[in-house]
Amino acid sequence: MLDCYILRQLDGKNARLADYFDVITGASTGGLIEAMLTAPDKQRRPLYMAKDIVPFYLKHCPKIFPQSCEMILKMNALMGPKYDGKDLRKLLRKILGSRTLHETPIIFSTFETKTNAFKDALLSDICISTSTAPTYLSGHNCKTKDSERNYTEFNLVDGGVAANNPALLAMKPTGTVFPGDPDESPTQALKYDMHLVISLGTGTSKMEKKYNAEMAEKWGILGWIHSEGNSPLINAFISASADMVDHYMSLIFKSIRCEHNYLLIEDDALTGDTSTNDKATEKNMGELVNIGERLLKRPVSSVNLDSGIMEPVDNKGTNEEALVR
């Protein structure tokens, strides 16, 4: 919900987000947003405007993540996926229909579908797969076929497992970067000073410091999997993956003195329900929208490479002003 609100600032009446960017990428809920902003309608224009995303989430999230008795949800999580995901799959099939990956103009892997037909999957299958967060929703099985009707089977889970922050992947060049002939020059060099990157986070509870060594010393297998309504093991893996990307991205642009080419907008001080992944109540989602609004008014910040904490950057204005620039 945080990034959904911020995205509204980049949309215009006649221009969509897809018109501004060469590459858009996302994992988990970011993958859903990415598809909504790039999947084409009958006029080959994006299905959704950025301003449509927040109302979409407010309408459908309570059905995807129904808030039943807390004890029942905990029991479901121990025995299988916390949610059945039926509403999510039905919704994505209805919205995306038969559209496939190659029809989206700027999703970062579109190029690969031109050389590897087996990767040209249905967008609905891609979105279902990238949103199947372990313990929350079940994994997804799908198949693709090439022009000779050869089938390739995929068994997939949430993209955030591999790239919770896919910003670094978005900077991967398309095309043949390294030619087969060692004497031939690469068609594209990794010229990071030519990149202009906007990275929008969904918020973290890094500042809250939920866990400490004293707590962890008492955990066995079950403790690491589930403690006080959270999964320390999953949180640690996902947070570490995202933190490493933040670290690399900051280091890359600082090393070439192009810090202004990388804008990271993230709230790392979420607490309580706002820091959960599935608290889809009207109150909590409304609060996330409010946090997104306040985040735009905050000063531009960057990651402190020593502490990993977001810190304001002098004389760079607010996040809202940076987006306008």
C-alpha positions as CSV (number, residue, x, y, z in Angstrom):
1,M,0.0,0.0,0.0
2,L,2.9,2.4,0.7
3,D,4.4,2.0,-2.8
4,C,0.9,2.1,-4.4
5,Y,0.2,5.5,-3.0
6,I,3.6,6.9,-4.0
7,L,3.2,5.6,-7.6
8,R,0.2,7.9,-8.0
9,Q,2.6,10.9,-8.0
10,L,4.2,9.7,-11.3
11,D,1.1,9.2,-13.4
12,G,-0.4,11.9,-15.7
13,K,-3.7,12.3,-17.5
14,N,-2.3,11.2,-20.8
15,A,1.0,9.6,-19.8
16,R,1.2,6.4,-17.9
17,L,4.1,5.0,-15.8
18,A,5.0,2.6,-18.6
19,D,5.7,5.6,-20.8
20,Y,8.4,6.9,-18.4
21,F,10.5,3.8,-17.8
22,D,12.5,1.4,-20.0
23,V,12.3,-1.3,-17.3
24,I,9.8,-2.0,-14.5
25,T,10.3,-4.9,-12.1
26,G,8.8,-6.2,-8.9
27,A,8.5,-9.3,-6.7
28,S,5.5,-10.5,-4.7
29,T,3.0,-7.7,-4.4
30,G,5.4,-5.6,-6.5
31,G,5.0,-8.1,-9.3
32,L,1.2,-7.7,-9.2
33,I,1.5,-3.9,-9.4
34,E,4.1,-4.2,-12.2
35,A,1.7,-6.3,-14.3
36,M,-1.3,-4.0,-13.6
37,L,0.8,-1.0,-14.8
38,T,2.1,-2.7,-18.0
39,A,-0.4,-5.3,-19.1
40,P,-2.0,-3.9,-22.3
41,D,-5.7,-3.3,-23.0
42,K,-7.3,-3.5,-26.4
43,Q,-5.7,-0.2,-27.4
44,R,-2.3,-1.4,-26.3
45,R,-2.3,1.0,-23.4
46,P,-1.8,-0.1,-19.8
47,L,-4.8,-1.7,-18.1
48,Y,-4.5,0.5,-15.0
49,M,-3.5,3.9,-14.0
50,A,-1.4,4.3,-10.9
51,K,-4.2,6.0,-9.1
52,D,-6.3,2.9,-9.6
53,I,-4.0,0.6,-7.6
54,V,-4.8,1.8,-4.1
55,P,-8.6,1.4,-4.6
56,F,-8.0,-2.0,-6.2
57,Y,-6.1,-3.2,-3.1
58,L,-8.6,-1.7,-0.7
59,K,-11.4,-3.6,-2.5
60,H,-9.8,-7.0,-3.0
61,C,-7.2,-7.6,-0.2
62,P,-9.9,-8.4,2.5
63,K,-11.1,-11.2,0.2
64,I,-7.6,-12.5,-0.5
65,F,-6.6,-12.3,3.1
66,P,-9.8,-12.8,5.1
67,Q,-9.3,-11.9,8.8
68,S,-10.9,-14.8,10.7
69,C,-10.2,-15.9,14.2
70,E,-6.4,-15.5,15.0
71,M,-6.2,-18.9,16.5
72,I,-7.7,-20.5,13.3
73,L,-5.2,-18.6,11.1
74,K,-2.3,-19.8,13.3
75,M,-3.5,-23.4,13.0
76,N,-3.9,-23.1,9.3
77,A,-0.3,-21.8,9.0
78,L,1.0,-24.9,11.0
79,M,-1.0,-27.4,8.8
80,G,-0.6,-25.7,5.4
81,P,-0.9,-22.3,3.7
82,K,-2.6,-19.7,5.8
83,Y,-4.9,-18.7,3.0
84,D,-6.4,-20.8,0.1
85,G,-5.6,-18.2,-2.6
86,K,-8.8,-19.0,-4.6
87,D,-10.0,-15.4,-4.8
88,L,-6.5,-14.2,-5.9
89,R,-6.3,-16.8,-8.7
90,K,-9.8,-16.2,-9.9
91,L,-9.3,-12.4,-9.9
92,L,-6.0,-12.6,-11.8
93,R,-7.4,-15.0,-14.4
94,K,-10.3,-12.6,-15.0
95,I,-8.3,-9.4,-15.3
96,L,-5.3,-10.8,-17.3
97,G,-7.1,-13.4,-19.4
98,S,-4.9,-14.9,-22.1
99,R,-2.3,-12.1,-22.1
100,T,1.3,-13.5,-22.2
101,L,4.6,-12.0,-21.1
102,H,5.7,-10.9,-24.6
103,E,2.7,-8.5,-24.8
104,T,3.9,-6.3,-22.0
105,P,6.2,-3.7,-23.5
106,I,8.7,-3.1,-20.6
107,I,8.8,-6.0,-18.1
108,F,12.5,-6.7,-17.8
109,S,12.3,-10.3,-19.0
110,T,10.2,-9.6,-22.1
111,F,13.3,-9.7,-24.3
112,E,14.0,-13.3,-23.2
113,T,10.6,-14.5,-24.6
114,K,11.8,-13.6,-28.1
115,T,14.7,-16.0,-27.9
116,N,13.2,-18.5,-25.4
117,A,9.6,-19.2,-26.3
118,F,9.1,-21.5,-23.3
119,K,9.4,-18.5,-21.0
120,D,6.4,-16.7,-22.6
121,A,4.0,-17.7,-19.9
122,L,0.5,-16.3,-19.2
123,L,0.7,-13.1,-17.2
124,S,-1.9,-14.6,-14.8
125,D,0.4,-17.5,-14.1
126,I,3.4,-15.2,-13.5
127,C,1.4,-13.0,-11.1
128,I,-0.1,-16.0,-9.2
129,S,3.4,-17.4,-8.9
130,T,5.2,-14.3,-7.7
131,S,2.6,-13.7,-5.0
132,T,2.6,-17.2,-3.5
133,A,4.5,-16.2,-0.4
134,P,5.6,-19.3,1.6
135,T,3.3,-20.1,4.6
136,Y,0.7,-17.6,3.3
137,L,-0.3,-19.1,-0.1
138,S,0.5,-22.4,-1.9
139,G,3.0,-22.7,-4.7
140,H,1.9,-22.6,-8.3
141,N,2.3,-25.1,-11.1
142,C,2.0,-24.0,-14.7
143,K,3.1,-24.9,-18.2
144,T,4.1,-23.1,-21.4
145,K,4.4,-24.3,-24.9
146,D,6.5,-23.2,-27.9
147,S,5.6,-23.0,-31.6
148,E,6.2,-26.8,-31.9
149,R,3.9,-27.5,-29.1
150,N,6.6,-28.6,-26.7
151,Y,5.6,-28.1,-23.1
152,T,7.7,-26.8,-20.3
153,E,6.5,-27.3,-16.7
154,F,7.2,-24.8,-13.9
155,N,6.8,-25.2,-10.2
156,L,7.0,-21.7,-8.6
157,V,6.8,-19.7,-5.4
158,D,7.0,-16.1,-4.5
159,G,9.7,-14.1,-6.4
160,G,10.6,-12.5,-3.1
161,V,12.3,-15.7,-2.0
162,A,15.1,-15.1,-4.6
163,A,14.8,-11.3,-5.0
164,N,12.8,-9.6,-2.4
165,N,14.3,-6.3,-3.7
166,P,14.7,-6.8,-7.5
167,A,16.2,-3.4,-8.1
168,L,19.6,-4.9,-9.0
169,L,18.0,-7.4,-11.4
170,A,16.3,-4.5,-13.2
171,M,19.7,-3.1,-14.1
172,K,20.6,-6.3,-15.9
173,P,21.1,-5.4,-19.6
174,T,18.8,-7.1,-22.1
175,G,20.1,-8.6,-25.3
176,T,23.5,-10.3,-25.9
177,V,25.8,-8.7,-23.4
178,F,28.6,-11.1,-23.7
179,P,29.1,-12.4,-27.2
180,G,30.1,-16.0,-28.0
181,D,33.3,-14.9,-29.8
182,P,35.9,-13.8,-27.1
183,D,37.5,-11.4,-29.6
184,E,34.1,-9.6,-30.2
185,S,33.3,-6.6,-28.1
186,P,30.2,-6.7,-25.9
187,T,27.2,-5.0,-27.5
188,Q,26.4,-3.3,-24.2
189,A,28.7,-2.2,-21.4
190,L,27.4,-2.0,-17.8
191,K,27.4,1.8,-17.7
192,Y,25.6,2.4,-14.5
193,D,26.0,6.2,-14.8
194,M,23.4,5.9,-17.6
195,H,20.8,4.4,-15.2
196,L,18.2,6.4,-13.4
197,V,16.6,4.2,-10.8
198,I,13.6,4.7,-8.5
199,S,13.2,2.0,-5.9
200,L,10.0,1.9,-3.9
201,G,9.8,-0.3,-0.8
202,T,6.7,-1.6,0.9
203,G,8.0,-0.8,4.3
204,T,9.9,-2.7,7.0
205,S,10.1,-2.9,10.8
206,K,13.9,-2.8,10.9
207,M,13.9,0.0,13.5
208,E,11.5,-1.9,15.8
209,K,14.1,-4.7,16.4
210,K,11.7,-7.5,17.1
211,Y,14.3,-10.1,17.9
212,N,17.4,-10.3,20.0
213,A,20.0,-12.9,21.0
214,E,18.3,-13.5,24.4
215,M,15.1,-14.4,22.6
216,A,16.8,-16.5,19.9
217,E,18.8,-18.6,22.3
218,K,15.6,-20.3,23.4
219,W,14.3,-21.1,20.0
220,G,14.3,-24.6,18.4
221,I,12.8,-25.4,15.0
222,L,9.3,-24.2,15.9
223,G,10.7,-21.1,17.5
224,W,12.6,-20.0,14.4
225,I,9.5,-20.8,12.3
226,H,6.9,-19.1,14.4
227,S,7.3,-16.7,17.3
228,E,4.7,-14.2,18.5
229,G,2.8,-14.2,15.3
230,N,5.9,-13.9,13.1
231,S,8.4,-16.2,11.4
232,P,11.9,-15.1,12.5
233,L,13.6,-17.4,10.0
234,I,11.6,-16.1,7.0
235,N,11.9,-12.5,8.1
236,A,15.6,-12.8,8.5
237,F,16.2,-14.4,5.1
238,I,13.9,-11.9,3.3
239,S,15.2,-8.8,5.1
240,A,18.8,-9.9,4.5
241,S,18.2,-10.3,0.8
242,A,16.6,-6.9,0.5
243,D,19.3,-5.2,2.7
244,M,22.1,-6.6,0.5
245,V,20.5,-5.1,-2.6
246,D,20.1,-1.8,-0.9
247,H,23.8,-2.0,0.1
248,Y,25.0,-2.9,-3.4
249,M,22.8,-0.3,-5.1
250,S,24.0,2.5,-2.8
251,L,27.6,1.4,-3.1
252,I,27.4,1.2,-6.9
253,F,26.1,4.8,-7.4
254,K,28.3,6.3,-4.7
255,S,31.4,4.7,-6.2
256,I,30.7,6.4,-9.6
257,R,29.6,9.6,-7.9
258,C,26.1,9.4,-9.3
259,E,24.1,9.2,-6.0
260,H,21.5,11.4,-7.5
261,N,20.7,8.7,-10.1
262,Y,19.4,6.4,-7.4
263,L,16.3,7.3,-5.4
264,L,15.2,4.8,-2.7
265,I,11.9,5.6,-1.0
266,E,11.3,3.3,2.0
267,D,9.9,3.4,5.5
268,D,12.0,1.2,7.8
269,A,10.2,2.2,11.0
270,L,6.9,0.4,10.7
271,T,5.4,-1.1,13.9
272,G,2.5,-3.3,14.9
273,D,-0.1,-4.2,12.3
274,T,1.5,-2.0,9.6
275,S,4.6,-4.2,9.6
276,T,2.6,-7.4,8.9
277,N,2.2,-8.9,5.4
278,D,-1.5,-9.8,5.6
279,K,-3.4,-7.6,8.0
280,A,-6.0,-6.7,5.4
281,T,-8.4,-4.7,7.6
282,E,-9.8,-1.4,6.5
283,K,-8.1,0.3,9.4
284,N,-4.7,-1.1,8.8
285,M,-4.7,-0.5,5.0
286,G,-6.0,3.1,5.6
287,E,-3.0,3.6,7.9
288,L,-0.6,2.3,5.3
289,V,-2.0,4.9,2.8
290,N,-1.5,7.6,5.4
291,I,2.1,6.4,6.0
292,G,2.7,6.6,2.2
293,E,1.4,10.2,2.2
294,R,3.7,11.2,5.0
295,L,6.6,9.4,3.4
296,L,6.4,11.7,0.4
297,K,6.9,14.7,2.7
298,R,10.0,13.2,4.3
299,P,13.5,14.2,3.2
300,V,15.3,12.2,0.6
301,S,17.2,9.4,2.4
302,S,19.9,6.9,1.7
303,V,21.1,3.7,3.4
304,N,23.9,4.1,5.9
305,L,26.3,1.4,4.6
306,D,27.5,0.7,8.2
307,S,24.2,0.5,10.1
308,G,21.8,-0.4,7.2
309,I,19.4,2.3,8.5
310,M,17.9,5.0,6.2
311,E,19.3,8.5,6.9
312,P,18.3,11.9,5.5
313,V,20.5,13.4,2.8
314,D,21.4,17.0,3.1
315,N,20.0,19.5,0.6
316,K,18.1,17.0,-1.5
317,G,14.6,18.1,-0.6
318,T,11.7,15.8,0.0
319,N,10.8,12.5,-1.7
320,E,7.9,14.2,-3.4
321,E,10.2,16.9,-4.8
322,A,12.7,14.3,-6.0
323,L,10.0,12.4,-7.9
324,V,9.1,15.6,-9.7
325,R,12.7,16.2,-10.7
